Amino acid sequence: MPKLKISKSITKRIKRVTKRGKVLVLSTGAQHLASNKSKRRRKTANTQYEMTKGDKKRIKKVIHG
């Protein structure tokens, strides 16, 4: 059976998967048109957060095939 391709759009959104299985994602809106945004807004947008259980299940399926 041929290998399944990994969804590139999801891999760009995921920052990393921890050893315990947490999927860490960057908040949106940090890069595009950043000069118009306040420093505080850019700083909070660059933080990582853990994905919800439902999303995590779907994403692990797509990543691992």
N, CA, C and O atoms as a Tripos MOL2 file, in Angstrom:
@<TRIPOS>MOLECULE
protein
  260   259    65     0     0
PROTEIN
NO_CHARGES

@<TRIPOS>ATOM
      1 N           0.8440   -1.1830    0.0000 N.3       1 MET1
      2 CA          0.0000    0.0000    0.0000 C.3       1 MET1
      3 C           0.8900    1.2470    0.0000 C.2       1 MET1
      4 O           1.8960    1.2800    0.7080 O.2       1 MET1
      5 N           0.5350    2.2720   -0.7820 N.am      2 PRO2
      6 CA          1.3760    3.4690   -0.8340 C.3       2 PRO2
      7 C           1.3250    4.2690    0.4600 C.2       2 PRO2
      8 O           0.3470    4.2270    1.2070 O.2       2 PRO2
      9 N           2.4110    5.0020    0.6990 N.am      3 LYS3
     10 CA          2.4710    5.8350    1.8990 C.3       3 LYS3
     11 C           1.5040    6.9980    1.7770 C.2       3 LYS3
     12 O           1.2830    7.5270    0.6880 O.2       3 LYS3
     13 N           0.9240    7.3950    2.9190 N.am      4 LEU4
     14 CA          0.0480    8.5650    2.9270 C.3       4 LEU4
     15 C           0.8960    9.8110    3.1010 C.2       4 LEU4
     16 O           1.8670    9.8070    3.8580 O.2       4 LEU4
     17 N           0.5310   10.8770    2.4020 N.am      5 LYS5
     18 CA          1.2570   12.1240    2.5420 C.3       5 LYS5
     19 C           0.7800   12.8500    3.7870 C.2       5 LYS5
     20 O          -0.4040   12.8140    4.1230 O.2       5 LYS5
     21 N           1.7060   13.5080    4.4700 N.am      6 ILE6
     22 CA          1.3760   14.3000    5.6430 C.3       6 ILE6
     23 C           0.7890   15.6200    5.1670 C.2       6 ILE6
     24 O           1.2630   16.2010    4.1900 O.2       6 ILE6
     25 N          -0.2390   16.0920    5.8550 N.am      7 SER7
     26 CA         -0.8570   17.3650    5.5060 C.3       7 SER7
     27 C           0.1070   18.4990    5.8510 C.2       7 SER7
     28 O           0.4120   18.7190    7.0230 O.2       7 SER7
     29 N           0.5830   19.2150    4.8420 N.am      8 LYS8
     30 CA          1.5900   20.2660    5.0450 C.3       8 LYS8
     31 C           1.0300   21.4510    5.8140 C.2       8 LYS8
     32 O           1.7560   22.0920    6.5740 O.2       8 LYS8
     33 N          -0.2480   21.7510    5.6280 N.am      9 SER9
     34 CA         -0.8330   22.9000    6.3150 C.3       9 SER9
     35 C          -0.8610   22.6780    7.8280 C.2       9 SER9
     36 O          -0.6600   23.6190    8.5970 O.2       9 SER9
     37 N          -1.1080   21.4560    8.2520 N.am     10 ILE10
     38 CA         -1.1470   21.1420    9.6810 C.3      10 ILE10
     39 C           0.2550   21.1590   10.2720 C.2      10 ILE10
     40 O           0.4520   21.6400   11.3880 O.2      10 ILE10
     41 N           1.2230   20.6430    9.5410 N.am     11 THR11
     42 CA          2.5880   20.6140   10.0700 C.3      11 THR11
     43 C           3.1470   22.0140   10.2530 C.2      11 THR11
     44 O           4.0060   22.2240   11.1100 O.2      11 THR11
     45 N           2.6760   22.9830    9.4610 N.am     12 LYS12
     46 CA          3.1280   24.3630    9.6110 C.3      12 LYS12
     47 C           2.5280   25.0090   10.8550 C.2      12 LYS12
     48 O           3.1480   25.8800   11.4660 O.2      12 LYS12
     49 N           1.3320   24.5860   11.2280 N.am     13 ARG13
     50 CA          0.6600   25.1860   12.3800 C.3      13 ARG13
     51 C           1.1550   24.6160   13.7040 C.2      13 ARG13
     52 O           1.1290   25.3010   14.7260 O.2      13 ARG13
     53 N           1.6060   23.3660   13.6850 N.am     14 ILE14
     54 CA          2.0520   22.7070   14.9140 C.3      14 ILE14
     55 C           3.4770   23.1250   15.2320 C.2      14 ILE14
     56 O           4.3520   23.0740   14.3670 O.2      14 ILE14
     57 N           3.7090   23.5360   16.4610 N.am     15 LYS15
     58 CA          5.0560   23.9030   16.8840 C.3      15 LYS15
     59 C           5.8470   22.6410   17.2100 C.2      15 LYS15
     60 O           6.9340   22.4260   16.6740 O.2      15 LYS15
     61 N           5.2970   21.8080   18.0930 N.am     16 ARG16
     62 CA          5.9580   20.5420   18.4240 C.3      16 ARG16
     63 C           5.0160   19.6470   19.2060 C.2      16 ARG16
     64 O           3.9860   20.0980   19.7080 O.2      16 ARG16
     65 N           5.3730   18.3800   19.3040 N.am     17 VAL17
     66 CA          4.6470   17.4010   20.1140 C.3      17 VAL17
     67 C           5.5860   16.9840   21.2340 C.2      17 VAL17
     68 O           6.7030   16.5330   20.9820 O.2      17 VAL17
     69 N           5.1330   17.1360   22.4680 N.am     18 THR18
     70 CA          5.9870   16.8370   23.6120 C.3      18 THR18
     71 C           6.0990   15.3320   23.8240 C.2      18 THR18
     72 O           5.4100   14.5510   23.1680 O.2      18 THR18
     73 N           6.9720   14.9340   24.7440 N.am     19 LYS19
     74 CA          7.1690   13.5150   25.0340 C.3      19 LYS19
     75 C           5.9160   12.8720   25.6020 C.2      19 LYS19
     76 O           5.6630   11.6870   25.3870 O.2      19 LYS19
     77 N           5.1360   13.6550   26.3240 N.am     20 ARG20
     78 CA          3.9040   13.1270   26.9180 C.3      20 ARG20
     79 C           2.7080   13.1960   25.9860 C.2      20 ARG20
     80 O           1.5970   12.8260   26.3640 O.2      20 ARG20
     81 N           2.9370   13.6750   24.7550 N.am     21 GLY21
     82 CA          1.8700   13.6610   23.7590 C.3      21 GLY21
     83 C           1.0910   14.9550   23.6280 C.2      21 GLY21
     84 O           0.0880   14.9890   22.9150 O.2      21 GLY21
     85 N           1.5160   16.0210   24.2920 N.am     22 LYS22
     86 CA          0.8340   17.3020   24.1400 C.3      22 LYS22
     87 C           1.1910   17.8960   22.7860 C.2      22 LYS22
     88 O           2.3460   17.8480   22.3640 O.2      22 LYS22
     89 N           0.2020   18.4540   22.1120 N.am     23 VAL23
     90 CA          0.4390   19.1040   20.8230 C.3      23 VAL23
     91 C           0.4440   20.6070   21.0660 C.2      23 VAL23
     92 O          -0.5830   21.1860   21.4200 O.2      23 VAL23
     93 N           1.6000   21.2380   20.8750 N.am     24 LEU24
     94 CA          1.7290   22.6690   21.1000 C.3      24 LEU24
     95 C           1.6210   23.4140   19.7840 C.2      24 LEU24
     96 O           2.2450   23.0490   18.7880 O.2      24 LEU24
     97 N           0.8090   24.4740   19.8020 N.am     25 VAL25
     98 CA          0.5240   25.2540   18.6100 C.3      25 VAL25
     99 C           0.8050   26.7170   18.9080 C.2      25 VAL25
    100 O           0.5840   27.1850   20.0250 O.2      25 VAL25
    101 N           1.2960   27.4410   17.9020 N.am     26 LEU26
    102 CA          1.4830   28.8790   18.0520 C.3      26 LEU26
    103 C           0.1670   29.5960   17.8070 C.2      26 LEU26
    104 O          -0.6320   29.1670   16.9740 O.2      26 LEU26
    105 N          -0.0580   30.6760   18.5220 N.am     27 SER27
    106 CA         -1.2330   31.5000   18.2770 C.3      27 SER27
    107 C          -1.1150   32.1480   16.9060 C.2      27 SER27
    108 O          -0.0150   32.2860   16.3690 O.2      27 SER27
    109 N          -2.2400   32.5410   16.3480 N.am     28 THR28
    110 CA         -2.2350   33.1360   15.0120 C.3      28 THR28
    111 C          -2.0270   34.6400   15.0700 C.2      28 THR28
    112 O          -2.1820   35.2580   16.1230 O.2      28 THR28
    113 N          -1.6780   35.2150   13.9440 N.am     29 GLY29
    114 CA         -1.5950   36.6640   13.8060 C.3      29 GLY29
    115 C          -0.3180   37.2960   14.2950 C.2      29 GLY29
    116 O          -0.3130   38.4820   14.6260 O.2      29 GLY29
    117 N           0.7770   36.5410   14.3530 N.am     30 ALA30
    118 CA          2.0250   37.0910   14.8780 C.3      30 ALA30
    119 C           2.9050   37.7040   13.7920 C.2      30 ALA30
    120 O           3.6340   38.6580   14.0620 O.2      30 ALA30
    121 N           2.8530   37.1820   12.5870 N.am     31 GLN31
    122 CA          3.8090   37.5820   11.5610 C.3      31 GLN31
    123 C           3.2760   38.6290   10.5930 C.2      31 GLN31
    124 O           3.9420   39.6360   10.3540 O.2      31 GLN31
    125 N           2.1130   38.4190   10.0420 N.am     32 HIS32
    126 CA          1.6090   39.2580    8.9590 C.3      32 HIS32
    127 C           1.2050   40.6440    9.4550 C.2      32 HIS32
    128 O           0.4220   40.7590   10.3970 O.2      32 HIS32
    129 N           1.7310   41.6950    8.8300 N.am     33 LEU33
    130 CA          1.4420   43.0930    9.1780 C.3      33 LEU33
    131 C           1.7450   43.3900   10.6450 C.2      33 LEU33
    132 O           0.9650   44.0540   11.3280 O.2      33 LEU33
    133 N           2.8660   42.9000   11.1130 N.am     34 ALA34
    134 CA          3.2140   43.0070   12.5320 C.3      34 ALA34
    135 C           3.5460   44.4330   12.9530 C.2      34 ALA34
    136 O           3.4060   44.7790   14.1270 O.2      34 ALA34
    137 N           3.9860   45.2690   12.0060 N.am     35 SER35
    138 CA          4.3710   46.6380   12.3720 C.3      35 SER35
    139 C           3.1790   47.4720   12.8280 C.2      35 SER35
    140 O           3.3460   48.4380   13.5720 O.2      35 SER35
    141 N           1.9800   47.1060   12.3890 N.am     36 ASN36
    142 CA          0.7780   47.8440   12.7770 C.3      36 ASN36
    143 C           0.2410   47.4120   14.1410 C.2      36 ASN36
    144 O          -0.6210   48.0840   14.7070 O.2      36 ASN36
    145 N           0.7350   46.3100   14.6640 N.am     37 LYS37
    146 CA          0.2320   45.7760   15.9300 C.3      37 LYS37
    147 C           1.0960   46.2360   17.0870 C.2      37 LYS37
    148 O           2.2830   46.5170   16.9250 O.2      37 LYS37
    149 N           0.4830   46.3070   18.2570 N.am     38 SER38
    150 CA          1.2220   46.7450   19.4370 C.3      38 SER38
    151 C           2.1920   45.6480   19.8750 C.2      38 SER38
    152 O           2.0360   44.4810   19.5150 O.2      38 SER38
    153 N           3.1900   46.0460   20.6570 N.am     39 LYS39
    154 CA          4.2030   45.1030   21.1210 C.3      39 LYS39
    155 C           3.5650   44.0170   21.9830 C.2      39 LYS39
    156 O           3.9270   42.8440   21.8890 O.2      39 LYS39
    157 N           2.6320   44.4110   22.8070 N.am     40 ARG40
    158 CA          1.9450   43.4540   23.6830 C.3      40 ARG40
    159 C           1.1640   42.4270   22.8650 C.2      40 ARG40
    160 O           1.1760   41.2360   23.1770 O.2      40 ARG40
    161 N           0.4970   42.8890   21.8320 N.am     41 ARG41
    162 CA         -0.2850   41.9940   20.9810 C.3      41 ARG41
    163 C           0.6070   41.0020   20.2500 C.2      41 ARG41
    164 O           0.2680   39.8240   20.1380 O.2      41 ARG41
    165 N           1.7490   41.4740   19.7520 N.am     42 ARG42
    166 CA          2.6960   40.5810   19.0750 C.3      42 ARG42
    167 C           3.2860   39.5690   20.0410 C.2      42 ARG42
    168 O           3.4710   38.4040   19.6880 O.2      42 ARG42
    169 N           3.5800   40.0050   21.2480 N.am     43 LYS43
    170 CA          4.1850   39.1280   22.2540 C.3      43 LYS43
    171 C           3.2160   38.0040   22.6460 C.2      43 LYS43
    172 O           3.6210   36.8470   22.7620 O.2      43 LYS43
    173 N           1.9500   38.3410   22.8480 N.am     44 THR44
    174 CA          0.9670   37.3170   23.2120 C.3      44 THR44
    175 C           0.6810   36.3790   22.0440 C.2      44 THR44
    176 O           0.3720   35.2060   22.2500 O.2      44 THR44
    177 N           0.7820   36.8930   20.8180 N.am     45 ALA45
    178 CA          0.5310   36.0570   19.6400 C.3      45 ALA45
    179 C           1.6560   35.0520   19.4190 C.2      45 ALA45
    180 O           1.4410   34.0370   18.7570 O.2      45 ALA45
    181 N           2.8380   35.3030   19.9480 N.am     46 ASN46
    182 CA          3.9710   34.3930   19.7640 C.3      46 ASN46
    183 C           4.0270   33.2750   20.7940 C.2      46 ASN46
    184 O           4.9270   32.4370   20.7360 O.2      46 ASN46
    185 N           3.0890   33.2410   21.7320 N.am     47 THR47
    186 CA          3.1080   32.2090   22.7660 C.3      47 THR47
    187 C           2.5330   30.9000   22.2380 C.2      47 THR47
    188 O           1.7480   30.8830   21.2900 O.2      47 THR47
    189 N           2.9400   29.8100   22.8690 N.am     48 GLN48
    190 CA          2.4350   28.4880   22.5020 C.3      48 GLN48
    191 C           1.2990   28.1120   23.4430 C.2      48 GLN48
    192 O           1.2870   28.5220   24.6040 O.2      48 GLN48
    193 N           0.3500   27.3370   22.9460 N.am     49 TYR49
    194 CA         -0.7000   26.8080   23.7990 C.3      49 TYR49
    195 C          -0.9730   25.3680   23.4100 C.2      49 TYR49
    196 O          -0.6550   24.9370   22.3010 O.2      49 TYR49
    197 N          -1.5680   24.6270   24.3400 N.am     50 GLU50
    198 CA         -1.8520   23.2170   24.0890 C.3      50 GLU50
    199 C          -3.1760   23.0850   23.3500 C.2      50 GLU50
    200 O          -4.1340   23.8090   23.6230 O.2      50 GLU50
    201 N          -3.2110   22.1610   22.4220 N.am     51 MET51
    202 CA         -4.4090   21.9420   21.6390 C.3      51 MET51
    203 C          -5.4510   21.1630   22.4340 C.2      51 MET51
    204 O          -5.1020   20.4260   23.3560 O.2      51 MET51
    205 N          -6.7280   21.3210   22.0860 N.am     52 THR52
    206 CA         -7.7980   20.6030   22.7800 C.3      52 THR52
    207 C          -7.7650   19.1150   22.4180 C.2      52 THR52
    208 O          -7.1510   18.7200   21.4280 O.2      52 THR52
    209 N          -8.4350   18.3010   23.2350 N.am     53 LYS53
    210 CA         -8.4040   16.8490   23.0390 C.3      53 LYS53
    211 C          -8.9390   16.4290   21.6700 C.2      53 LYS53
    212 O          -8.3310   15.6010   20.9920 O.2      53 LYS53
    213 N         -10.0740   16.9980   21.2650 N.am     54 GLY54
    214 CA        -10.6940   16.6270   20.0000 C.3      54 GLY54
    215 C          -9.8180   16.9510   18.8080 C.2      54 GLY54
    216 O          -9.6700   16.1430   17.8920 O.2      54 GLY54
    217 N          -9.2370   18.1460   18.8290 N.am     55 ASP55
    218 CA         -8.3540   18.5450   17.7350 C.3      55 ASP55
    219 C          -7.1070   17.6900   17.7080 C.2      55 ASP55
    220 O          -6.6100   17.3300   16.6400 O.2      55 ASP55
    221 N          -6.5980   17.3620   18.8980 N.am     56 LYS56
    222 CA         -5.3780   16.5670   19.0040 C.3      56 LYS56
    223 C          -5.5610   15.1930   18.3520 C.2      56 LYS56
    224 O          -4.6690   14.7110   17.6540 O.2      56 LYS56
    225 N          -6.7210   14.5650   18.5810 N.am     57 LYS57
    226 CA         -6.9920   13.2600   18.0000 C.3      57 LYS57
    227 C          -6.9690   13.3230   16.4700 C.2      57 LYS57
    228 O          -6.3490   12.4870   15.8110 O.2      57 LYS57
    229 N          -7.6530   14.3240   15.9210 N.am     58 ARG58
    230 CA         -7.7240   14.4560   14.4620 C.3      58 ARG58
    231 C          -6.3620   14.7290   13.8650 C.2      58 ARG58
    232 O          -6.0130   14.1730   12.8240 O.2      58 ARG58
    233 N          -5.5910   15.5810   14.5180 N.am     59 ILE59
    234 CA         -4.2840   15.9640   13.9830 C.3      59 ILE59
    235 C          -3.2960   14.8090   14.0310 C.2      59 ILE59
    236 O          -2.5210   14.6190   13.0930 O.2      59 ILE59
    237 N          -3.3120   14.0300   15.1160 N.am     60 LYS60
    238 CA         -2.4140   12.8820   15.2060 C.3      60 LYS60
    239 C          -2.6980   11.8780   14.0930 C.2      60 LYS60
    240 O          -1.7760   11.2540   13.5680 O.2      60 LYS60
    241 N          -3.9820   11.7180   13.7290 N.am     61 LYS61
    242 CA         -4.3490   10.8380   12.6330 C.3      61 LYS61
    243 C          -3.7570   11.3200   11.3270 C.2      61 LYS61
    244 O          -3.2280   10.5270   10.5490 O.2      61 LYS61
    245 N          -3.8440   12.6230   11.0830 N.am     62 VAL62
    246 CA         -3.3670   13.1910    9.8260 C.3      62 VAL62
    247 C          -1.8430   13.1300    9.7490 C.2      62 VAL62
    248 O          -1.2810   12.8520    8.6890 O.2      62 VAL62
    249 N          -1.1800   13.3910   10.8720 N.am     63 ILE63
    250 CA          0.2850   13.3980   10.8810 C.3      63 ILE63
    251 C           0.8450   11.9930   10.6940 C.2      63 ILE63
    252 O           1.7450   11.7800    9.8820 O.2      63 ILE63
    253 N           0.3120   11.0400   11.4450 N.am     64 HIS64
    254 CA          0.8830    9.6950   11.4460 C.3      64 HIS64
    255 C           0.2550    8.7710   10.4110 C.2      64 HIS64
    256 O           0.7280    7.6510   10.2180 O.2      64 HIS64
    257 N          -0.7920    9.2190    9.7490 N.am     65 GLY65
    258 CA         -1.3970    8.4380    8.6730 C.3      65 GLY65
    259 C          -2.3780    7.4270    9.0880 C.2      65 GLY65
    260 O          -2.9350    6.7250    8.2440 O.2      65 GLY65
@<TRIPOS>BOND
     1     1     2 1
     2     2     3 1
     3     3     4 2
     4     3     5 am
     5     5     6 1
     6     6     7 1
     7     7     8 2
     8     7     9 am
     9     9    10 1
    10    10    11 1
    11    11    12 2
    12    11    13 am
    13    13    14 1
    14    14    15 1
    15    15    16 2
    16    15    17 am
    17    17    18 1
    18    18    19 1
    19    19    20 2
    20    19    21 am
    21    21    22 1
    22    22    23 1
    23    23    24 2
    24    23    25 am
    25    25    26 1
    26    26    27 1
    27    27    28 2
    28    27    29 am
    29    29    30 1
    30    30    31 1
    31    31    32 2
    32    31    33 am
    33    33    34 1
    34    34    35 1
    35    35    36 2
    36    35    37 am
    37    37    38 1
    38    38    39 1
    39    39    40 2
    40    39    41 am
    41    41    42 1
    42    42    43 1
    43    43    44 2
    44    43    45 am
    45    45    46 1
    46    46    47 1
    47    47    48 2
    48    47    49 am
    49    49    50 1
    50    50    51 1
    51    51    52 2
    52    51    53 am
    53    53    54 1
    54    54    55 1
    55    55    56 2
    56    55    57 am
    57    57    58 1
    58    58    59 1
    59    59    60 2
    60    59    61 am
    61    61    62 1
    62    62    63 1
    63    63    64 2
    64    63    65 am
    65    65    66 1
    66    66    67 1
    67    67    68 2
    68    67    69 am
    69    69    70 1
    70    70    71 1
    71    71    72 2
    72    71    73 am
    73    73    74 1
    74    74    75 1
    75    75    76 2
    76    75    77 am
    77    77    78 1
    78    78    79 1
    79    79    80 2
    80    79    81 am
    81    81    82 1
    82    82    83 1
    83    83    84 2
    84    83    85 am
    85    85    86 1
    86    86    87 1
    87    87    88 2
    88    87    89 am
    89    89    90 1
    90    90    91 1
    91    91    92 2
    92    91    93 am
    93    93    94 1
    94    94    95 1
    95    95    96 2
    96    95    97 am
    97    97    98 1
    98    98    99 1
    99    99   100 2
   100    99   101 am
   101   101   102 1
   102   102   103 1
   103   103   104 2
   104   103   105 am
   105   105   106 1
   106   106   107 1
   107   107   108 2
   108   107   109 am
   109   109   110 1
   110   110   111 1
   111   111   112 2
   112   111   113 am
   113   113   114 1
   114   114   115 1
   115   115   116 2
   116   115   117 am
   117   117   118 1
   118   118   119 1
   119   119   120 2
   120   119   121 am
   121   121   122 1
   122   122   123 1
   123   123   124 2
   124   123   125 am
   125   125   126 1
   126   126   127 1
   127   127   128 2
   128   127   129 am
   129   129   130 1
   130   130   131 1
   131   131   132 2
   132   131   133 am
   133   133   134 1
   134   134   135 1
   135   135   136 2
   136   135   137 am
   137   137   138 1
   138   138   139 1
   139   139   140 2
   140   139   141 am
   141   141   142 1
   142   142   143 1
   143   143   144 2
   144   143   145 am
   145   145   146 1
   146   146   147 1
   147   147   148 2
   148   147   149 am
   149   149   150 1
   150   150   151 1
   151   151   152 2
   152   151   153 am
   153   153   154 1
   154   154   155 1
   155   155   156 2
   156   155   157 am
   157   157   158 1
   158   158   159 1
   159   159   160 2
   160   159   161 am
   161   161   162 1
   162   162   163 1
   163   163   164 2
   164   163   165 am
   165   165   166 1
   166   166   167 1
   167   167   168 2
   168   167   169 am
   169   169   170 1
   170   170   171 1
   171   171   172 2
   172   171   173 am
   173   173   174 1
   174   174   175 1
   175   175   176 2
   176   175   177 am
   177   177   178 1
   178   178   179 1
   179   179   180 2
   180   179   181 am
   181   181   182 1
   182   182   183 1
   183   183   184 2
   184   183   185 am
   185   185   186 1
   186   186   187 1
   187   187   188 2
   188   187   189 am
   189   189   190 1
   190   190   191 1
   191   191   192 2
   192   191   193 am
   193   193   194 1
   194   194   195 1
   195   195   196 2
   196   195   197 am
   197   197   198 1
   198   198   199 1
   199   199   200 2
   200   199   201 am
   201   201   202 1
   202   202   203 1
   203   203   204 2
   204   203   205 am
   205   205   206 1
   206   206   207 1
   207   207   208 2
   208   207   209 am
   209   209   210 1
   210   210   211 1
   211   211   212 2
   212   211   213 am
   213   213   214 1
   214   214   215 1
   215   215   216 2
   216   215   217 am
   217   217   218 1
   218   218   219 1
   219   219   220 2
   220   219   221 am
   221   221   222 1
   222   222   223 1
   223   223   224 2
   224   223   225 am
   225   225   226 1
   226   226   227 1
   227   227   228 2
   228   227   229 am
   229   229   230 1
   230   230   231 1
   231   231   232 2
   232   231   233 am
   233   233   234 1
   234   234   235 1
   235   235   236 2
   236   235   237 am
   237   237   238 1
   238   238   239 1
   239   239   240 2
   240   239   241 am
   241   241   242 1
   242   242   243 1
   243   243   244 2
   244   243   245 am
   245   245   246 1
   246   246   247 1
   247   247   248 2
   248   247   249 am
   249   249   250 1
   250   250   251 1
   251   251   252 2
   252   251   253 am
   253   253   254 1
   254   254   255 1
   255   255   256 2
   256   255   257 am
   257   257   258 1
   258   258   259 1
   259   259   260 2
@<TRIPOS>SUBSTRUCTURE
     1 MET1         2 RESIDUE 1 A MET
     2 PRO2         6 RESIDUE 1 A PRO
     3 LYS3        10 RESIDUE 1 A LYS
     4 LEU4        14 RESIDUE 1 A LEU
     5 LYS5        18 RESIDUE 1 A LYS
     6 ILE6        22 RESIDUE 1 A ILE
     7 SER7        26 RESIDUE 1 A SER
     8 LYS8        30 RESIDUE 1 A LYS
     9 SER9        34 RESIDUE 1 A SER
    10 ILE10       38 RESIDUE 1 A ILE
    11 THR11       42 RESIDUE 1 A THR
    12 LYS12       46 RESIDUE 1 A LYS
    13 ARG13       50 RESIDUE 1 A ARG
    14 ILE14       54 RESIDUE 1 A ILE
    15 LYS15       58 RESIDUE 1 A LYS
    16 ARG16       62 RESIDUE 1 A ARG
    17 VAL17       66 RESIDUE 1 A VAL
    18 THR18       70 RESIDUE 1 A THR
    19 LYS19       74 RESIDUE 1 A LYS
    20 ARG20       78 RESIDUE 1 A ARG
    21 GLY21       82 RESIDUE 1 A GLY
    22 LYS22       86 RESIDUE 1 A LYS
    23 VAL23       90 RESIDUE 1 A VAL
    24 LEU24       94 RESIDUE 1 A LEU
    25 VAL25       98 RESIDUE 1 A VAL
    26 LEU26      102 RESIDUE 1 A LEU
    27 SER27      106 RESIDUE 1 A SER
    28 THR28      110 RESIDUE 1 A THR
    29 GLY29      114 RESIDUE 1 A GLY
    30 ALA30      118 RESIDUE 1 A ALA
    31 GLN31      122 RESIDUE 1 A GLN
    32 HIS32      126 RESIDUE 1 A HIS
    33 LEU33      130 RESIDUE 1 A LEU
    34 ALA34      134 RESIDUE 1 A ALA
    35 SER35      138 RESIDUE 1 A SER
    36 ASN36      142 RESIDUE 1 A ASN
    37 LYS37      146 RESIDUE 1 A LYS
    38 SER38      150 RESIDUE 1 A SER
    39 LYS39      154 RESIDUE 1 A LYS
    40 ARG40      158 RESIDUE 1 A ARG
    41 ARG41      162 RESIDUE 1 A ARG
    42 ARG42      166 RESIDUE 1 A ARG
    43 LYS43      170 RESIDUE 1 A LYS
    44 THR44      174 RESIDUE 1 A THR
    45 ALA45      178 RESIDUE 1 A ALA
    46 ASN46      182 RESIDUE 1 A ASN
    47 THR47      186 RESIDUE 1 A THR
    48 GLN48      190 RESIDUE 1 A GLN
    49 TYR49      194 RESIDUE 1 A TYR
    50 GLU50      198 RESIDUE 1 A GLU
    51 MET51      202 RESIDUE 1 A MET
    52 THR52      206 RESIDUE 1 A THR
    53 LYS53      210 RESIDUE 1 A LYS
    54 GLY54      214 RESIDUE 1 A GLY
    55 ASP55      218 RESIDUE 1 A ASP
    56 LYS56      222 RESIDUE 1 A LYS
    57 LYS57      226 RESIDUE 1 A LYS
    58 ARG58      230 RESIDUE 1 A ARG
    59 ILE59      234 RESIDUE 1 A ILE
    60 LYS60      238 RESIDUE 1 A LYS
    61 LYS61      242 RESIDUE 1 A LYS
    62 VAL62      246 RESIDUE 1 A VAL
    63 ILE63      250 RESIDUE 1 A ILE
    64 HIS64      254 RESIDUE 1 A HIS
    65 GLY65      258 RESIDUE 1 A GLY
